[in-house]
Amino acid sequence: MSATEISPPPTETVKEERRRSAFLVLRHRDFRLLWLGQLISVTGSQMQLVAINWHVWILTKSPLALGLVGLVRILPIIFCSLAGGVTADVFNRKKSMLVTQSTMLISAGILAWITASGHVAVWSIYLLTAIASAAVAFDNPARQALLPALVPKEEFPNAVSLGLVVFNLAMIIGPALGGLLLAPPGPRLASLMKHSPLLTSMQGPALVYALNAASFLAVILALLMMRTAGRPIHEESQASKVSLSALRDGLRFVWRTPIIVQTMTLDFVATFFASATALLPIFADEILHVGARGLGMLASAPAVGSVITGLVMARMGTIRKQGLVVINSIAVYGATTIAFGLSRYFYFSLAMLALMGAADTVSTVLRQTIRQLVTPDYLRGRMTSINMVFFMGGPQLGEMEAGTVAALIGAPLSVITGGIGCILAVIIAYAMAGTLKHYEWRH
């Protein structure tokens, strides 16, 4: 038997290589640098997210005030994201990220300083959160548009999966660390703190905010070390400057691409109704009675399911019938949201949150891959910025909706009715989103 008869075809060899390692794409230096930088930075951001929610709850004891945190996060994104998308398609994406990461560093640093000094008020937390969100509105389109330039096209789904692994590893580590740092210090540590004014002031939320500020240095350093130019690819017929015409081109492309419209709409509606995360302080404090440490575990649980799922998806390669899988995964997300709202047992609640994270990861990986692959490079920033209004607007406005409904009928019923709303959105998608339901991409 000849060598050619016993050797598998090259395409099968490549597929097997991808299956053997979920981390194959990390061999690309620039992607690896950004991946590691994001792991550190997003961990800090997730610590701060838990700290802000807990801080606002402690200051106000108001579900509505917790809901307002989501509102101040999303309003700057709604107003700034379209400009952020045009900027990402015109200016150097690496340089844009250096500006946005520095802005978020300064915002977190100021929040740490005023908290440690004892002059913090709820309005100042809202204001600095809004400034950081405005920076995110410019940062995310630049980062998402830069990503396809860091890896070959056939490895892009793997890169998306590992990108979500970073985010969700940070969501495990960040909230857990945040919960530990927010909890009152033990007797021995408290005794040591009495002798140090600096240690006394830099504890709880102030310490978390300071650590988050430092974490942005990781991405800034990664960007400075990357070899990729970061410039958008333009042809003569394509927009190469910031203008209303460039913005209209992006809106026109999205509106005329049914698969993008349907994934964005379903994402927004599902996450608007099924946003339980803003109410986790209430569940930790008044329903499950587990305190700040328990809050850290609850906030980390969705990420545990997400990391496991993201690694499995990275090893699997291309999933068949991606559109149908997206719809089914959102149905699971809604069902587990309902189960979490009904639960009065801490560990069952953790399990339901983990399943929510797993379902959300399946949907997110496939939706992001679909959108990036059907979008030309010169439009990726604008497409991503429009998508930001949907994928960030849904959860953040959903937090406002969840807080408002919780103030009227209680946190558990708010979560349960939200899960029901998510299931109804899935039923409508089965009936009306034909392009998504039948979509399948093969490379």
PyMOL commands that set and color helices and strands:
alter all, ss='L'
color gray80, all
select helices_A, chain A and resi 3-6+10-20+24-27+29-60+63-90+93-116+122-149+153-182+187-193+197-201+205-225+244-255+258-273+277-287+291-316+322-342+346-373+377-391+393-409+411-432+434-437
alter helices_A, ss='H'
color red, helices_A
deselect
rebuild
show_as cartoon
